[in-house]
Amino acid sequence: MCVLSLGCAAEKRSELVAMETEVPVITPTPVATAEPMCIVIEPNETNVPIAVAPALGTASPSPSPSPNPYAGLEVHFHESCEGFYYVKLTEELKERITGTSYPAEGSDSVSYDDLRYVHILYVDFQGTQHEGELIVNRVVAAEVMDIFYQLYMAGYPLASVRLVDDFDEPFDDSLSMAANNSSSFCYRFVSGTERLSWHAFGLAIDINPLMNPYIVGDHVSPAEGAEYVDRSNMRAGMIDENDLCYQLFISYGWKWGGDFKSSKDYQHFYKEVDL
């Protein structure tokens, strides 16, 4: 395994799997943060990643070629940094999400094959690099990977990026939001309705949700985000039309809950796709 400086890619990537879709590059405005690094995964004989360093500056053991959770699956790497990639759900991932974010009885609306696991790197509010993971719909996997790559390159702070399943709250992401965790897939209904949310299709992503709460009338969700209702006091990680996160999602044709008329959902980006 090797660690390369920002902006570098492997000099020769030896016929790695091509991206499913081309991803345009938006050059973010540089910010004054510690220089991030790009962890590059050494491919094994099947051209799939076998390990990722847990954190920069931390010695990691030599990766073992077995077991390889992605054996036999195509792994799609970002063209500039192989710490960003997406892949179909493994059997282990299916087991991990079933009964929490995915129905145990299955779904006619969304199948495991409709979803992709996206591995990313991100920087938190202390400037520390972490690995993150999302599950999104296959039709947006490449662009989601690129959006988070550009956020990472700009040093955009994210408090946490974990699957909602880690919070052990079946078909609900309330605990995830209260933890300021950015997430996507959760098979749930729009609050107060019997209509599936865009999250149920992996076509919505909530960013720093505690700092960008959902507001309707006097109701604030998560409740812990009440201090962020006042959008005249904008701080890092809070989203408005001038924010890089907003600009990136909008450039890919996503819509923003901050534009809702009868409510405001500042955390919420979604993409309307005919499935």
Secondary structure, DSSP 8 states (H G I E B T S, - for coil): -EEEETT---S---S----SS----------SS---EEEE--B-TTS-B----SSTTS------SSS-TTTTS-EEE-SS-TTSEEEE--HHHHHHHBTTTB-TT--SS--GGGEEEEEEEEE-TTS-EEEEEEEEEGGGHHHHHHHHHHHHHTT-B-SEE--GGGG--TT--HHHHHTTEEB-----B-TTSSSB-GGGGT-EEE-STTTS-EEETTEEESGGGGGG--TTS--TT---TTSHHHHHHHHTT-EEGGG-SSSEETTEEE-----
